[in-house]
Amino acid sequence: MTTALVGTAFGSAGAYLIGRALQGAVFGVDATNPTTYVAVVAMLLGAALIACVVPARRAAGVDPMVALRQD
């Protein structure tokens, strides 16, 4: 999750800067809409959380001795 948080922070900052730079080219649309940024960040972090938790829960259910004997 740390990697996802750092990537989201850098990506959000980059998207904000690019949005500000291109704001003149997008007519009638606010390129720095905070609601959109929050929704996208929440969706990406939710997907990253699910991608981290599901394999970790499956791995936690395996007996370590059984896993070591199979390798």
SULCORVEN-V441415 format. One line per field, one symbol per residue. ss: DSSP state (a for helix, b for strand, c for the rest). phi: phi as a letter, one per 40 degrees, with the letter a starting at -180 (. if undefined). burial: + if it has 24 or more other ideal C-beta (glycine too) atoms within 12 Angstrom, else -. A space follows every 50 residues. Layout:
ss = ???
phi = ???
burial = ???
This chain:
ss = caaaaaaaaaaaaaaaaaaaaccccccccccccaaaaaaaaaaaaaaaaa aaaaaaaaaacccaaaaaaac
phi = .ccccccccccccccccccccccccbcgbccbcccccccccccccccccc cccccccccccccdccccccc
burial = -------+---+--+-------------------------+--++----- ---------------------
